[in-house]
Every structure is written in structure tokens, then in C-alpha cells.
Amino acid sequence: MSSDAFSKLDASCSPPETDNVVCHCLQIRRSEIKTAASMRESATVRCVMKMTDAGTGCTACHSRIRQLLAEYARETKAASPQLEQA
């Protein structure tokens, strides 16, 4: 098999980059954490842990979860003024 064929195969087997695994112990993806964050007005790592089990294994993903929560909060805050004007 050519190297080009391997790269196509590899790309087709990979999940989308935007939905990468955040918690490797339990295979919890970014989309699951964002969904959990959307259910609470001010979600915390502890809330995400209770709702998804992410971060309940080795706890190495806690910083990634915090980053996602901050990112979601920024996105939500940026969208809020647009919704109020409508």
C-alpha cells in the first residue's frame, strides 16, 4: 500500500479534530463536556465530573476541562449580546 493510501486510511479512521477525547481514562469527548456545560449556567469541573464522569479517573484532564469550560463561557458571553439585540 502506498503512503498516500495510508494517509487517506488514517484520516478516515480518525474522529473529527473538533471532537477530540478530553478524558482519556473514560474516553469522554469534547462535545460531551460542552453539552454538560450548556446545562448549567456556571459549570465547574465538579459539575462536569458528576454529569459525564470525565475527570474521575487519574484527574490529568482537569486542566483541559477547565479550558473547555472557559472557552464555552467566552462563546456564550459573545453570543449573548447578539441574542439580546434580536
N, C-alpha and C positions, 0 to 999 in steps of 0.2 A: 504494500500500500504506500502511496506517495505521501510526503509530508503534508501536502495540500489536503489530501483526503483525511489525514489525522486531525488537522486543524479544524476542518468542517465537522468532523465527528465530535471533537471535543466541544466545539461551540454549540452543537445541537443537544449535547447531554448536560450542559451547564444550566442552572437556573438563571433567570434574569438577574443582572447585577443589582438592580434596584431592590430586589427581594432577597438579599443575601442572609445567611444564617448569622444571627447575633449571639445566641446562646448555643454553643457547640455541644454541651453536655446533653441537652434535651432537643436539639435541632429546632429551636424556635426562631422563626424568620422575622425580619424587619416589619413586614406587613402585619403580623400578629401583634407586635408591640405597638405599632401605630394605631391599630384597631382598639387595643386596650386603652391607650392614651386618649383616644377620642371619646371614650365612655365616661371619663372623669374630667371635671373642669381643671383640676390641678393634680395630674397624675404624678406619682412618685415611683421610685424603684420598687418600693414595698408593694404598691398597688399593682404594678406590672407583675411582680412575683406571684401575688395572690391570684391574679386573673389568668396568667399564662404558664406559670411555673418557671419561666425564664429566670435565671439567676439563683435558682435554688440548689444548684449542683456545686460547682467549685467556686462560684462567685466572681470569676475572672471577667465576666461580661458586664458587671455593674457599671463600669465607666462607659461602655458602648450604649447601654440602656439609657444612662443619664444624657448622653449626647443626642440620642434619638428623641428623648422627651423634650430637650431644649430646642431641637430642630422643629419638632411638631408645634411647640408653643410659639416659636417665631412665625411659622407658616400660618397658624391660626390667628395670631395677632395681626399679621399682614393682611389676611383675608377679611378680618372684621370691619375695618373702615369701608371697604368696598361693599359689604353687605348692608351696612347702615345707610349708605348713600342711595341704595336701590329702592 
